[in-house]
Amino acid sequence: MAEIKFNKAEKAAIVPKIQMYLSEELNLEVGQFDAEFLLDFFTEEIGPYYYNRGLGDAQAVLSERLESIGEAIYELEKPV
């Protein structure tokens, strides 16, 4: 699995969401550094589960499409 990394723009979009969630749901105020640290933790520890789920979903879509293509090819066959 490729390492999951967020660029600066992605982190800049994600970190405030973490801060807002912690503030609204847990009444916990955290600074940017702590929110980035939490993001890094979840990325390393939880990220692979989401990554693998995404791969599984992509595999399911690909299988459906290949089956559909197989059926379309079968419909093109000429009677002999």
Buried (B, 14 or more C-beta within 10 A) or exposed (E): EEEEEBEEEEBEEBBEEBBEEBEEEEEEEBEEEBBBEBBBEBBEEEBEEEBEEEEEEEEEEEEEEEEEEEEEEEEEEEEE
